[in-house]
Amino acid sequence: MAEDEEAIAAAVAAGTDGIAVPAGLVDEPPAGTAVEKSLLLRIQEMPVSEKIKLALRGNREARMLLVRDSNRMIRRFVLQNPRVGDEEIIAIAKNRSADEELLRIIADSREFTKNYQVRLSLVTNPKTPLVASLRFLSGLQDRDVRILAKSKNVSATVAAAAKRIVIQKTPGAG
């Protein structure tokens, strides 16, 4: 099944798919326009091939709904959409109910982690793989590391590592 989904994604990327998706779900709506309420229902009723195309080509509203889809492949394809912006990546990284695999993909992407807010959001999300959280911790601003050292909302390992960094940077300590 995964090969089929990858083949569909390749066809969508190449523009040779022939999958029909409503234009209202692909084009960005004009600013201030209300999105129709049935968007979630329309997406839920779509076959996998249409969801893949929508994940790779859809507008912001469609992407934010598809990032919560039950199919892991659909969620991954959303991150491959060329129109995914930093705000969306930050929202996914901050989301405590986000899939651990999505957080790992974001953490492994140099393009996404160029943004400081993305790195901070990943470190503060308890679902982010520990290796990724610890990798970004040392590059955070002192103020944020101090907050993390006292935080109960991150893993104990991340908090302990943050405390060590604070102690090392404190003049006259150790």
Contacts in CASP RR format, 6 or more apart in sequence:
PFRMAT RR
TARGET T0000
AUTHOR 0000-0000-0000
METHOD contacts of the structure
MODEL  1
MAEDEEAIAAAVAAGTDGIAVPAGLVDEPPAGTAVEKSLLLRIQEMPVSE
KIKLALRGNREARMLLVRDSNRMIRRFVLQNPRVGDEEIIAIAKNRSADE
ELLRIIADSREFTKNYQVRLSLVTNPKTPLVASLRFLSGLQDRDVRILAK
SKNVSATVAAAAKRIVIQKTPGAG
2 73 0 8 1.000
5 48 0 8 1.000
5 52 0 8 1.000
5 73 0 8 1.000
8 17 0 8 1.000
8 19 0 8 1.000
8 48 0 8 1.000
8 49 0 8 1.000
8 52 0 8 1.000
8 53 0 8 1.000
9 52 0 8 1.000
9 56 0 8 1.000
9 77 0 8 1.000
9 80 0 8 1.000
11 17 0 8 1.000
11 18 0 8 1.000
11 19 0 8 1.000
12 19 0 8 1.000
12 52 0 8 1.000
12 53 0 8 1.000
12 56 0 8 1.000
12 57 0 8 1.000
13 56 0 8 1.000
17 49 0 8 1.000
17 53 0 8 1.000
19 49 0 8 1.000
19 50 0 8 1.000
19 52 0 8 1.000
19 53 0 8 1.000
20 50 0 8 1.000
21 50 0 8 1.000
21 53 0 8 1.000
21 54 0 8 1.000
21 57 0 8 1.000
21 58 0 8 1.000
22 42 0 8 1.000
24 59 0 8 1.000
25 39 0 8 1.000
25 42 0 8 1.000
25 43 0 8 1.000
25 54 0 8 1.000
25 58 0 8 1.000
25 59 0 8 1.000
25 61 0 8 1.000
25 62 0 8 1.000
26 54 0 8 1.000
26 57 0 8 1.000
26 58 0 8 1.000
26 59 0 8 1.000
26 62 0 8 1.000
27 59 0 8 1.000
28 59 0 8 1.000
28 60 0 8 1.000
28 83 0 8 1.000
29 35 0 8 1.000
29 59 0 8 1.000
29 61 0 8 1.000
35 61 0 8 1.000
39 61 0 8 1.000
39 62 0 8 1.000
39 65 0 8 1.000
40 65 0 8 1.000
43 51 0 8 1.000
43 54 0 8 1.000
43 62 0 8 1.000
43 65 0 8 1.000
43 66 0 8 1.000
43 69 0 8 1.000
46 54 0 8 1.000
48 71 0 8 1.000
48 74 0 8 1.000
51 66 0 8 1.000
51 69 0 8 1.000
51 71 0 8 1.000
51 74 0 8 1.000
52 73 0 8 1.000
52 74 0 8 1.000
52 77 0 8 1.000
54 62 0 8 1.000
54 66 0 8 1.000
55 62 0 8 1.000
55 63 0 8 1.000
55 66 0 8 1.000
55 69 0 8 1.000
55 74 0 8 1.000
55 75 0 8 1.000
55 77 0 8 1.000
55 78 0 8 1.000
55 80 0 8 1.000
55 81 0 8 1.000
56 77 0 8 1.000
56 80 0 8 1.000
56 81 0 8 1.000
57 81 0 8 1.000
58 81 0 8 1.000
58 83 0 8 1.000
59 83 0 8 1.000
60 83 0 8 1.000
60 88 0 8 1.000
63 78 0 8 1.000
63 81 0 8 1.000
63 83 0 8 1.000
63 84 0 8 1.000
63 88 0 8 1.000
64 88 0 8 1.000
64 91 0 8 1.000
66 74 0 8 1.000
66 75 0 8 1.000
66 77 0 8 1.000
66 78 0 8 1.000
67 75 0 8 1.000
67 78 0 8 1.000
67 92 0 8 1.000
67 98 0 8 1.000
67 102 0 8 1.000
68 75 0 8 1.000
69 75 0 8 1.000
72 99 0 8 1.000
72 101 0 8 1.000
75 99 0 8 1.000
75 101 0 8 1.000
75 102 0 8 1.000
76 101 0 8 1.000
76 102 0 8 1.000
76 105 0 8 1.000
78 84 0 8 1.000
79 89 0 8 1.000
79 102 0 8 1.000
79 105 0 8 1.000
79 106 0 8 1.000
79 109 0 8 1.000
86 112 0 8 1.000
86 115 0 8 1.000
86 117 0 8 1.000
86 118 0 8 1.000
89 106 0 8 1.000
89 112 0 8 1.000
89 115 0 8 1.000
89 118 0 8 1.000
90 115 0 8 1.000
90 117 0 8 1.000
90 118 0 8 1.000
90 121 0 8 1.000
92 98 0 8 1.000
92 102 0 8 1.000
92 103 0 8 1.000
92 106 0 8 1.000
93 103 0 8 1.000
93 106 0 8 1.000
93 118 0 8 1.000
93 121 0 8 1.000
93 122 0 8 1.000
93 125 0 8 1.000
93 128 0 8 1.000
94 121 0 8 1.000
94 124 0 8 1.000
94 125 0 8 1.000
95 125 0 8 1.000
96 125 0 8 1.000
96 126 0 8 1.000
96 127 0 8 1.000
98 125 0 8 1.000
98 127 0 8 1.000
100 127 0 8 1.000
100 128 0 8 1.000
100 129 0 8 1.000
103 122 0 8 1.000
103 125 0 8 1.000
103 127 0 8 1.000
103 128 0 8 1.000
103 129 0 8 1.000
103 132 0 8 1.000
104 128 0 8 1.000
104 129 0 8 1.000
104 132 0 8 1.000
106 112 0 8 1.000
106 113 0 8 1.000
106 118 0 8 1.000
106 122 0 8 1.000
107 113 0 8 1.000
107 122 0 8 1.000
107 128 0 8 1.000
107 129 0 8 1.000
107 132 0 8 1.000
107 135 0 8 1.000
107 136 0 8 1.000
108 132 0 8 1.000
112 118 0 8 1.000
113 119 0 8 1.000
113 122 0 8 1.000
113 136 0 8 1.000
116 141 0 8 1.000
119 136 0 8 1.000
119 139 0 8 1.000
119 140 0 8 1.000
120 136 0 8 1.000
120 140 0 8 1.000
120 144 0 8 1.000
122 128 0 8 1.000
122 132 0 8 1.000
122 133 0 8 1.000
122 136 0 8 1.000
123 133 0 8 1.000
123 136 0 8 1.000
123 137 0 8 1.000
123 140 0 8 1.000
123 144 0 8 1.000
123 148 0 8 1.000
123 154 0 8 1.000
123 158 0 8 1.000
124 148 0 8 1.000
124 151 0 8 1.000
124 153 0 8 1.000
124 154 0 8 1.000
125 133 0 8 1.000
126 153 0 8 1.000
126 154 0 8 1.000
126 155 0 8 1.000
130 155 0 8 1.000
130 157 0 8 1.000
130 158 0 8 1.000
133 154 0 8 1.000
133 155 0 8 1.000
133 158 0 8 1.000
134 157 0 8 1.000
134 158 0 8 1.000
134 161 0 8 1.000
137 145 0 8 1.000
137 148 0 8 1.000
137 158 0 8 1.000
137 161 0 8 1.000
137 162 0 8 1.000
137 165 0 8 1.000
138 165 0 8 1.000
140 148 0 8 1.000
142 166 0 8 1.000
142 169 0 8 1.000
145 162 0 8 1.000
145 165 0 8 1.000
145 166 0 8 1.000
145 169 0 8 1.000
146 162 0 8 1.000
146 166 0 8 1.000
148 154 0 8 1.000
148 158 0 8 1.000
148 159 0 8 1.000
148 162 0 8 1.000
149 159 0 8 1.000
149 162 0 8 1.000
149 163 0 8 1.000
149 165 0 8 1.000
149 166 0 8 1.000
150 159 0 8 1.000
151 159 0 8 1.000
151 162 0 8 1.000
152 159 0 8 1.000
154 162 0 8 1.000
167 173 0 8 1.000
167 174 0 8 1.000
168 174 0 8 1.000
END
